[in-house]
Amino acid sequence: MAMPFEIVSQLSSGMIRGLGTVVVFVAFVGLTLWVFNSKRTPAFAEARLLPFADEPLPNEATQEPETRSTRP
């Protein structure tokens, strides 16, 4: 029975790179399916508006806009 270190020492660098490529490809496919899943559309629509969450909407504006005075 081979010890784990002996197994690793027998793997070539090409085999390790190939396994890494397979892992990254599977992660890419999984992430793509997760992003384009139609069940997530409402959650992503809400998240898309998060950068504007702290700004009041135009119909919620309660304060008059300030104007500049030309008086000295």
ABEGO torsion letter per residue (X at the ends): XBBAAAAAAABBAAAAAAAAAAAAAAAAAAAAAAAABAAAAAAAAAAAAAAAAABBBAAABABBBBBBBABX
